[in-house]
């Protein structure tokens, strides 16, 4: 009988160790002996996956193990250990992180030092801010030399997390650095912080040679910023106006967004010109800007775009027209209500949010009887836009609807009323929702019941007797987590949200390690997919080693041809595009929920992440970023990156479709 080769036996030993780590991470279960052993494993692959898993689990008890792993001989293990500490954000780690950031020579710094800065920023507070400030002050004198270490660059990008504790004066100086990679990070932070003292730096940045920097600066120069900074609105609006005709479409988009906040009639003609821009997303943003204006001239400009052209511009034209004209636009709404395309009828329903509720009610009532539940969902959101007895009545009617999306919208509204008389109704809706694939309705109902229970002892008793007694247990960890936050009377009965019962055996995790993780770590597979769209093709590189559960689920959906024919239901100009919902309105998804797999991967331009409604709620819906979205870092999963076709990403608009997704 042939014996297995030493290499094969070694691989199986690695697979066995990885399987235990993957199982613990999936269950969000921290087991000290398991992770202490994994931290000493001879294979770096095992050690760095153990570090990531401990960060994702988030148990502070892992801190001591991770602090030791910061001294691991492998730089990748070090990086992942520091990243994991950032996810947990234990204050006691700040001393080690400070030493790593401030006392490592620039020539010796690597990615782990950049992650240490992020961890410091996440811990935050006065002590975290002091570390970031000291680091930037040490290097500000060399800002113009292009010789800044990676830790300084990361400190600029992450300083927005410090809020009012951020060192604005020193960040301002980096905004004039010679290196555009330094400048954009400084300007990003200043634009996010919106500090009045940053106005001069932002005004200089709108003339930068780099379009990303011009756009970031433009987005910050709103009317609200002018008032907060004591700047002349007219003068600041003039600076923004100069960017509306910028050669770069992303700059034009951001400038239009800022210009709309001024609401100046003098800018209507400029925005109207951009509504005929060669770039479709600029046209959409121009129509948004016109919707922020007032008067007949803005309404006339918008009316020209209600017919013809793509659905993205026609839809925005109607929404903006109603914002400008109110009840005067009802004839247009009525016209769209009668159309055959569900999206046009849903747009009419959404537009009714900008009409006086009393006047809009007959139109909303008609749309609530639409044959397409996506239209009904939009109408229901308009009907429930503000608390009122009539809105409460509508919510009670729909909280037991057969469509889970309508049930969820209604439950969210009833959470705002806190009426103890709704307990039995919500309990009935919860029972109906036990057959749903997802957890969103059940969690919404738990939140609503929690709001009711918080009104007093009598209300809490009603919830306990009419709901908790009726549902003494649940296997859904997301519902248990909602109860831990909102409904203690149920949480006491249901138990902790962790560990999670995954329904998988160790063999499943061995297969994942053997078939996904190990080949990706060793570069044995391409892990590329092609997304064919109406606007062209994008090629994605999947990060199977960093996000194995997500990539496995994504590939299974590809093999089912799940994404073929789906629309991009959200296409926010200059920010991101979303797809992955078979309903087509972004309110639903498919597949079991996937635990978040945060990693040091950055949400820069072209990053692909899962849409979330809370921690660990990803499924089939995903988004692609058109510009850096650093706020997603540490909360969302980056599971892929666009490596070809960024120009296609920029062209995508609402209503465009995926023709096919295929593995390459």
N, C-alpha and C positions, 0 to 999 in steps of 0.2 A: 504494500500500500504506500502510495506517494505521500510524503510529508509536505505540509505547506512551506513555502519558501520563507526565509527570515523576513524579507520585505513585506510579504503578505501578512505574516503574523504580526509584524509591527503595525501595519495599517489597521488591522482588526483591533489591536490594543488601543490605538488612537480613536477609532470609531466608538469603542466601548466607553471610553472616557468622555468623548464629545456627546454621546447619547445621554449620559447621566446629566451633563450640564444643560443640554437642550431641554430635557424633560423638566428639570428644576426651573429653568427660565420660563418655559411655557406655562407651568403651574404657578409661577410667581412664588416659589417656595425657596426660602433661604435655609440651607442645611450646612452648618458650620463645618463638620468633618468632610463633607463632599468638596466644598470649595477650598478648604485649607489644603487638602490633598491635591486638588487640581492646580492650585497656585504653586505647588512644588513639582509638578509633572515635568519630566525631562523634555517633552515636546512643546516648543513655543506656541504651536497652534492651539493646543489644549489650554495653555495658560492665558492666552489673550482672549479666547472665547469665554473662559471662566470670569475674567475681569469684566467683559461686556455684560455677561449675564448678571453679575452681582449689581452692576449699575442699573440695569433694567428692572431687576427685582426691587431695588430701592430700599433694602433693609439696612438701617444704620449699623447693625451688627457686623456688616461686611467691611466697615471702614478700616479696622486694624489690619485685615488681610490686604486690602488694596493699598494701604500706606506702605506695607512691606514690598508689594509688587512694583511700586514706583522705582525701586532699586533693582529690578530684574535686569539680567544681562542683555535681554532682547529689547530693542527700542520700540517695537510694535507693542509688546506687552506693556512696557512703560506707558506708552501713549494711551492704550485702552484702560489701563488702571487709573490714570489721571482723569480721563474722560468719565469713567464710572464714578469717581469721587465727585465730579461736577454734577452728575445726575442726582446723587444722594445729597450733596451740598452740606456736609457736616462742618460746623464751625471749627471743631477741633483739628481739622486738616489744614487750616489756613496757614499755620506756621510752616509746615513742610512745603506747601505750595509757594509761599512767599520766598522761601529759600531757593526753590527751583527757579522761580521767575527772576529774582533779583541778583542771585549769586552765581549764575552760570555764564561764563564768557560767551559773547555773541557767536564766536566761531564754533562753539560746541553745542549751540542750540539746535534742536530739532522739533519735530511735530509735537512731541510730548510737552515741550515748553509752551507752545502755543495753546495746547489743551489746558495746561495749568492756569494760564491767564483766563480762559473761559470759566474754569472751575472757580477761580477767585471772584469773577464777576457774578457768577450764579450765587455764591455764598453772600456776596454783597455786604450791605451794612457799612457802617463807618470804617471798620477794619479792612473789608475788601476794597472799599474805595481808596483807602490810604495806600494799599499795595499798588493799585493801578496808577494812582497819581504819582507815586514815587518812581515807578518804572518809566512813565512818560516824561517826567521832569529830567530824569537822567539822560535821556536821549534826544530831547527837543533841540539841543544845540546842533545835532547832526541831521536834522529833518531835511535839509536841502541837499544832502550828499548822496542819497540813495544807498546808504550803508546800514540801514536799520535792521536789527535782528527780527526773527519771526515773532517773538513774544511782543514786541512793540507794535507790529502790524496788527496782531490779534487784539491787543489791548485797545487800539483805536476802534476796531470793528465791534468789540463787545462792550465798550464803555456806555452805550445806551442803556444797558441793563441796570446801571447804577442810578438812573433817574436823577433826582435833584442833587445827589451826591457826586455826580460826574464832574471831573475837573475841566470845565468848559474852557478856561483861559489857555491851558496848555494844548487841548485838542485843537483849538483855533489855529495855533501856530503850525500844526501839522497839515492843516488844510491848504497851506501854500507850499508844501514839499515839492521837490523836483520830480519825484516818482509818482506817476498817476495811480499806482497801486496803493500808495500811502494816502494820497489825496482823497481817493473815493471813499476809503474807510473812514477818514476823519469827517468828510462831508456827510456820509451816511449817518454817523453818530449825531452830528449837529442837527441834521434834518429830523431825526427821530426825537431828539431831546427838545427841539424847538425852544431853546433858551434865547431870551431876548438879547443877551450879550454876544450871541453868535452872529448877529445880523450882518456885520461888515464882512465876515468870512463867507457867509452864504451869498452875499451880493457879489463878491469877487468870483465865487465859484460859478455863477451863471454865465460867466464869460470864459470858462475853462475850455481848453482844446479837446477834452475828453467828453463825449456825449453823455456817458453815464453820470459824470460829475455834474454837468449842466442840468440834467434831468433831476437828480437828487436835490440839488439846490432849489430848482424851480418848484418842486413839490412842497417845499417848506414855506415858500413865500406867499402865504395865504393872507386874506384880509384879517383873520384872527391873529396871525403872527404880527402883522403890521400894528394892530392895536396893542398887543401885549408888549411890543418892543418900542412903542412910542414913535413909530415911523409914519411918515405921510402916506396915506393910502394911495393917493393919486400917483405919487412917485414910484412906490413899490409896484403898483399895478403896471406902470409903464415898463419896468424892468421885466416883468413876467410877459407882458405883451410882446416884447421883442423876441421871445423864444417860441411864440406860437407858430412862427414861420421857419423854425430851425430846420436845417437839412436832415436831421435825424428824426424819424417818426416817433421814437420813444421819448425824445425831448418834447416834441410837439404835444404828445399825449399828457405828459406831466404838467406842462405849462398851461394847457387848456383846463386841466383839473383845478389848478390853483386860481386861474383867471376867473372861473365861475364863482368863486367865493366872494368876489367883489361885487357881483351883480350890477355892473355898470352898463347902462344903455348904450354908451359909446362903444362898447366892445361887441355888440350884437353882430355888426357887419363882419367883424374879424372872425368870430366864431362861425358865422354863416358861410364864409369863404372856406373855412377848414372842413365844413360839412361836405364839401366836394373834393376833399383831399384824395390823392391817389392811393393812400393807405386806408384800408377798411376800418381798422381799429382807431385811427385818428378821426375818421368820420363819426364813429360811434361816440367817441369822447367829446367831439364838437357838439353833438346833439345833446349830450348830458349837460354841457356848459350852457347851451341855449335854454335848457330847462331851469337853470338857476337864475335866469334873467326875468324881467317883467315887461309887460306891455305888448301892444299889438305887433310891433316890429318883430319881436322874438317869436310870437305865435305864427305870424305869416311865414317866417323863415322855416319854422318846424313843419308847417303844413305842407311844404313842398316835398317833404321826404316821407310822407305817409304811404305813398304808392310807388311801386317800382323799386328795383334794387334788392339787396339781400334782406333777409328777415331781421338780421341784427340791427340794421339802420332803421328799418320801418318800425320795429318794436320800440326802439329807443325814441324815435320821433313821436310816437303816440304817448309814451310815458311822460316825456318832457313837455309835450303840448298840454297835457292835462295838468301838470304842475303849474304851468304858466297861466292857463285859461280857466281851470276849474270847471264849473258847470257849463260854461260855454262850449266845452269840447264834448259834451254828452252825445251829440249826433255822430261824432266819429267813433266813440265807444260803442254806440248802438250798431253802427255799421260793422265793426270788428266782431261784435257778439254774434252776428248772423253768418259769419264765414265758416267755411268747411274745415279749415286747418285748426286743429286743437290749440296750437301754440298762439295763433292770433286771438282765439277766444280767451285763452288764459291771459294773454297780454291785456285784453280789455278788462278782465277781472282784476288784474293787478293795478291797472290805471285808476280803478274806482277808489283806491286808497287815498287819492288826492282830491276826491270830491266830498263835499259835506255829507256826513253819514246819513242824515235824513233823506237827502236828495238821492243818494246812491242806492238806498236800500231796495227799491223795486228792481233795479238792474241786477244787484247782487243776488236777490231772491231768484231771478230768472236763471242766472248762471249756476246757482246751487242745484238746479234741476238738470244741468247739462248731462249728456250721456257719457262724457269722458271724465273720469275721476281726477285727471290732472287739471282740468278746468275747474272742477269743483274745489280742488285743493287751493287753487289761487283765489277763488271766490270766497272760500271760507276764511282765508287769511285776511281778506279785505273786510269781511263781516265782523271779524274779531279784533280789528286793529286797535280798539279802545274799549275799556270796561264800560258796560252799560247793561241795563236789564235785558234789552233785546239781544245783545251779543251773548250774554250768559245763557239765554234761552236757546240760541243757536248752538252754542257749544254743548249744552246738555243733549241736544238732539243728535249730534254727530259723534259723541264720545263712545257710542256703541255701534258705529257704522262698520260695515264689513271690510272697508278699506283701512288698513292699519295707518296709513299716512294721515287720513282724515281724523282717525281716532287720536293720533299723537297731537295734531294741531289743536284739537278740542281740549285734550287733557292739559296742554300747556296753558290754555286760556283759563281753565278752571283752577289752575294753581294760583292764578292772580286774584281769584275771588275769595278763596278760603272759606267757603260756605259749608258748614257742617251738614247741611241737608243734601250735599252731593256725595257723601261717603258711600252710601249703598249703590248709587249709580256708578261711581268709580270702581267699586268692587266688582260689579257686573262686567264693566269694561275690561278689567284686569283678567277676569276669567276668560272672556272672549279672546284676549290677547295671548293667552297661553299657547294658542296654535300658531302664532306668528313665528316666522323664521328668525327675526331679529329681536333685540331687547328694548328698542327705543320707546315703544308704547308703554311697556311695563315700567320702565324707569320714569317716564313722564308721569305716570299715574302715582307712583310712589312719591315723587316730588310734590304733586298736588295734595296727596294725603298728608304729607309732612307739613305743608303749609297750613292745612286745616288743623292738624293735631297741635300745632304751636299756638293756637288761639286760646288755649286754656285746658284745664283738667277735664271738663265735660267733653270738649272736642276730642281730646286724646282718648278718653274712654270710648267714645263712639267709634273712632278708628280702630281701636283694639278689639272691640266687640264685633264690629261689622266687617272688618277686613282681616286683621291678623288671625283671629280665631278661624276664619273661613279659609285662610291660606297659611297654615302653620309652618310651611317650609317652601324653599325654592332652590333649585339647582343652579340658577343663573347668577353667576358671580357679579355681573354688571348691576343686576337688580339689588343684590345684597350690598354692593358698594353704595348705591344710591340710598339705601336704607340707613347705612352707617352715617351718612352725612345728613339726611333729611328726616328720617323716620326712626328714631331710636327704639320706639315701642315695638317695631317689627324687627329691627336689627338684633335686639336681645333674644328674640325667638328664633330667628333665622341663622344666626351665627355669623362668623367673620367671612368677608369676601375672599379671603385667602387662607390656604392655597386653593387654586382653581382646579376643579375636576375637569380635565381635558378630554376624557374619553379615549385616550390613546395609551398604548402599551409601550414598553421599552423597545420592542421590535420596530415600532413606527419611528422612533427617534434614531435607532441604528440606521434605518434606511435613509433617513434625512441626512445623517452625517456621512454615510457611505456614498450616496448618490448625488448630493447637492454640495455639502460643505467642503469635504475633502478635495473633490475635483476642482472646485472653484479656488480653494486656497493654493492649489498647485498649478493653476493656470492650464488645466487639461481640457477645459471646455470654453467655447467662445462666450456663451451666455449673452447673446445679442438677439434682439427682436426688431422687426421692421413694423412700424405703424404706418399703414397706407391711409392717407386722408384725401379729402376733396382738394386740398391745397398742395399735395405732394407727400413725399415719404420722409419719415423721421426714423433714424436708427437709434435704439436704446441699448446701452450697456447695462446689464443687470448685475447688481452687487450681491451675488448669491452667498458669498462668504459672510458678508455683514448682515444680511437680512434673509436667512434661509427660509423661514416660515413664509415670509411675504412673497419671495420669488417662487417658491413652490406653489403657493396658491395662485399667483399671477399666471404661471405657466399652465396650470390646470385649466384656468379660465380660457387661455389662448387655445388649448387643445380642444375645448368645447366650442370654440369659435364664438365665445360669449360676446366679445367686443365688436365683432363684425357688424357694421351697419349702425352702431350707436352714435348719437350726436354728441358734440361738445356742448353740453347744456349750460356751461358758464365759460365766458371768455372775457375776462377783465382786462381791458387794454393796459399794456405796460406791466401787468402783474403776473397773471397766471391763466391757464386754461384747464377746465375740468371735464372729465367724461367717466364712463363706467357704470351708468345707471340705465337699466333697461326701460324704466318708466319714461326717461327722457327729460324729466324736469328737475333732476338732482335731488329728489326727496326720497329716493329708494336706492337700494343696492342689492347685492346678492352674495351668497356664500357665508360661511361661519366667520365670526369676528376673529381678527388676527391680533395677537399681542404686539404692542409697539416694539420695534427693534431699532432704537436710537443708536447712532454710531457717530464717529467723528466726521463723517461725510457732511459737506457743507451745502446748504441750500443756496447755491449760486444760480446763475442763469442756466436753464436747461435741466435742473434737478427734478426728479420724478418722485412724488410722495403720495402716501395714502390720505384720503379725506377722512377726517375724524369728527365725531360729535362729542368726544371725551376720550380719556385715556383707554387704550386697548380696544377701540371700536372700529378699526379699519376693516374693510371688506373689498368690494370690487371697484369702488370709486377711487379714482386717482387724479392728481393734478400735475401739471408741468409748469415750472416757474419761468417767466420771461425776463425776470430781473432778480437780483439778489433779494432773498426773503429771509434774512437772518433771524427773524422772530420765530421761525419754525424750528430753529436749531434746538435739539434736546427734547422736543415734544413729539415731532412727527418722524416717521421712518423715511429716510432717503433710500429707495431700493433700486434706483436706476438713474442714468444720466444720458441726456441726448448727446450723442457723439457725432451725429450728422443730421442736418436738416433743421438747424436753428431758424433759418429763414422761413421754413414752413410753419414752425411754432409761432413766429411773429405774425403770420398771415391768418391764422385760425380765428374765426369769429363764431359767435353763437349760432347754432344751427348747422354748421359744417359737420360732416360725418366721417367716422372711421370706416373705410371701405373693408379693410382686413388687417388683422395683426397676425404675424407669422414669425416663427422662430427662424433664425438664420444660421 
